Amino acid sequence: MEVYEAIRKRKSTRNYTEEEVKREQIEQVLEAGRQAPFAGLAQAGKTDFRHFFVIKRGSETAEKLMDLVLEARKEDLREVEEKHLEEKYPVYAGAVKNGAGKKPVDLFMAPLLIVAAERSGRPAREHAALGYVMENMWLRATELGLGFKLCSGVSDVKDQSAMKRLFGLPEEENYAFEGCSLGYAVSDLYREDTRQLPEFDVTYLP
Ligand SMILES: Cc1cc2nc3c(=O)[nH]c(=O)nc-3n(C[C@H](O)[C@H](O)[C@H](O)COP(=O)(O)O)c2cc1C
C-alpha cells in the first residue's frame, strides 16, 4: 500500500473481533512506532527513551490501568465543577460527567491495548513525539489490515508514580503515555470518501 493510500484509508475502528492479533503483526506495528521521529535535543543522544507495552484485555495490568484512568476521570470532573468548564466547553464537560463514574472499558474495545511511553526532556516534546509514534503505527496497521483506535484516556492519567510502577519504569524520570487499541475489525476497516474532514483552510502568506 502506498503511503498516501494508507493516509486516505486510515480510520478509527470501534468494532473488533475476539481474534488475537498475531505476534508478527504486533511487532510490525510496534516497529513502525519505533521508527517515528523523536526530539533529538530532548533525548540528548540516548536511545532508551521510548517504550511499548502490550496489554491483554482481562489481564491484571488492564484492570490496574483502567483504575488509574477512572481516577483521572474523577479528577477531571472535579476540575470541570470547580472551574465551571461546562459554560465554555459543554461537549467536553458532558463527556467528563458521563465518564466519571464508569469503568473505562473503551480502552479495551479490542483484545489488545498498546501503551507507548516517551521519556520527558527539555524542550518538552514527548507528547508531540507520541503523536508521530501513534500515526506511524496507525498507518502500518492500516497497511496490514488491522483495526486501530486511539485511547487517549491513557494520556490523561495524572498519577505518574503509579504509571511508572505499573510499567516498571524508573521512578526518577518522567514520561508521557499514549494508548491505542489494536485488533481485527469486524467490518469497514477503511474510511469512506464521504467522511467529514476539517475544512481545507490554507493561507499562503507573502
Ligand atoms: C489527539 C487525539 C485523541 C483521540 N482520542 C481518542 C479516544 O480517546 N478515543 C477514540 O475513540 N478516538 C480518539 N481519537 C480519534 C478521533 O475521534 C478520530 O480520529 C476522528 O473522529 C476522525 O475519525 P477517523 O479517525 O475515523 O478518521 C483521537 C484523535 C486524536 C487526534
Ligand as a Chemical Component Dictionary entry (heavy atoms), coordinates in Angstrom:
data_LIG
# 
_chem_comp.id                   LIG 
_chem_comp.type                 NON-POLYMER 
_chem_comp.pdbx_formal_charge   0 
_chem_comp.three_letter_code    LIG 
# 
loop_
_chem_comp_atom.comp_id 
_chem_comp_atom.atom_id 
_chem_comp_atom.alt_atom_id 
_chem_comp_atom.type_symbol 
_chem_comp_atom.charge 
_chem_comp_atom.model_Cartn_x 
_chem_comp_atom.model_Cartn_y 
_chem_comp_atom.model_Cartn_z 
_chem_comp_atom.pdbx_ordinal 
LIG C1  C1  C 0 -5.315  13.592 19.932 1  
LIG C2  C2  C 0 -6.442  12.634 19.597 2  
LIG C3  C3  C 0 -7.030  11.895 20.593 3  
LIG C4  C4  C 0 -8.040  10.983 20.302 4  
LIG N1  N1  N 0 -8.577  10.227 21.296 5  
LIG C5  C5  C 0 -9.499  9.308  21.013 6  
LIG C6  C6  C 0 -10.010 8.457  22.025 7  
LIG O1  O1  O 0 -9.606  8.505  23.177 8  
LIG N2  N2  N 0 -10.961 7.562  21.683 9  
LIG C7  C7  C 0 -11.425 7.447  20.418 10 
LIG O2  O2  O 0 -12.310 6.616  20.170 11 
LIG N3  N3  N 0 -10.959 8.228  19.426 12 
LIG C8  C8  C 0 -9.999  9.137  19.694 13 
LIG N4  N4  N 0 -9.492  9.921  18.691 14 
LIG C9  C9  C 0 -9.930  9.666  17.312 15 
LIG C10 C10 C 0 -10.818 10.728 16.718 16 
LIG O3  O3  O 0 -12.070 10.753 17.341 17 
LIG C11 C11 C 0 -10.928 10.420 15.224 18 
LIG O4  O4  O 0 -9.653  10.366 14.661 19 
LIG C12 C12 C 0 -11.769 11.442 14.478 20 
LIG O5  O5  O 0 -13.093 11.369 14.915 21 
LIG C13 C13 C 0 -11.723 11.187 12.975 22 
LIG O6  O6  O 0 -12.157 9.877  12.690 23 
LIG P1  P1  P 0 -11.227 8.825  11.941 24 
LIG O7  O7  O 0 -10.051 8.533  12.840 25 
LIG O8  O8  O 0 -12.078 7.611  11.750 26 
LIG O9  O9  O 0 -10.769 9.451  10.665 27 
LIG C14 C14 C 0 -8.485  10.833 18.968 28 
LIG C15 C15 C 0 -7.882  11.588 17.965 29 
LIG C16 C16 C 0 -6.868  12.464 18.268 30 
LIG C17 C17 C 0 -6.222  13.243 17.150 31 
# 
loop_
_chem_comp_bond.comp_id 
_chem_comp_bond.atom_id_1 
_chem_comp_bond.atom_id_2 
_chem_comp_bond.value_order 
_chem_comp_bond.pdbx_ordinal 
LIG C1  C2  SING 1  
LIG C2  C3  SING 2  
LIG C2  C16 DOUB 3  
LIG C3  C4  DOUB 4  
LIG C4  N1  SING 5  
LIG C4  C14 SING 6  
LIG N1  C5  DOUB 7  
LIG C5  C6  SING 8  
LIG C5  C8  SING 9  
LIG C6  O1  DOUB 10 
LIG C6  N2  SING 11 
LIG N2  C7  SING 12 
LIG C7  O2  DOUB 13 
LIG C7  N3  SING 14 
LIG N3  C8  DOUB 15 
LIG C8  N4  SING 16 
LIG N4  C9  SING 17 
LIG N4  C14 SING 18 
LIG C9  C10 SING 19 
LIG C10 O3  SING 20 
LIG C10 C11 SING 21 
LIG C11 O4  SING 22 
LIG C11 C12 SING 23 
LIG C12 O5  SING 24 
LIG C12 C13 SING 25 
LIG C13 O6  SING 26 
LIG O6  P1  SING 27 
LIG P1  O7  DOUB 28 
LIG P1  O8  SING 29 
LIG P1  O9  SING 30 
LIG C14 C15 DOUB 31 
LIG C15 C16 SING 32 
LIG C16 C17 SING 33 
# 
